[in-house]
Amino acid sequence: MKKEVRVEVRPLTIVLPIERIMKEAIRMVLESIYDLEFPDISHFRSGRGCHSGLRRIKEKWGTSRWFLEFDIRKCFHTIDRH
């Protein structure tokens, strides 16, 4: 019995340089406003990420048995860019 492999194809999107510049400018402004409001345990901000979160877990609880991972990439391809 052959196992069927399903491959999802996403449409190719070409981002204009001006869109990247605007996106980065908006990110910088919002980050400067809201970064101080995030709690210290938030690892989804500048200079932090999965590795800093895992270090914090290891420091606080030692060894962990369960980790949850979420894939939210498909949430963003439906945003109306107009």
ChimeraX attribute file (.defattr): number of C-alpha atoms within 10 A of each C-alpha:
attribute: neighborCount
match mode: 1-to-1
recipient: residues
	/A:1	3
	/A:2	4
	/A:3	5
	/A:4	6
	/A:5	6
	/A:6	6
	/A:7	6
	/A:8	6
	/A:9	6
	/A:10	8
	/A:11	7
	/A:12	6
	/A:13	7
	/A:14	6
	/A:15	8
	/A:16	8
	/A:17	9
	/A:18	9
	/A:19	11
	/A:20	11
	/A:21	11
	/A:22	11
	/A:23	11
	/A:24	12
	/A:25	12
	/A:26	12
	/A:27	12
	/A:28	11
	/A:29	10
	/A:30	11
	/A:31	14
	/A:32	11
	/A:33	10
	/A:34	10
	/A:35	13
	/A:36	9
	/A:37	9
	/A:38	11
	/A:39	8
	/A:40	8
	/A:41	9
	/A:42	12
	/A:43	17
	/A:44	12
	/A:45	11
	/A:46	8
	/A:47	7
	/A:48	11
	/A:49	12
	/A:50	10
	/A:51	10
	/A:52	15
	/A:53	15
	/A:54	14
	/A:55	11
	/A:56	14
	/A:57	13
	/A:58	12
	/A:59	10
	/A:60	10
	/A:61	8
	/A:62	9
	/A:63	9
	/A:64	10
	/A:65	4
	/A:66	6
	/A:67	6
	/A:68	4
	/A:69	6
	/A:70	5
	/A:71	6
	/A:72	7
	/A:73	7
	/A:74	8
	/A:75	8
	/A:76	8
	/A:77	11
	/A:78	7
	/A:79	7
	/A:80	6
	/A:81	6
	/A:82	3
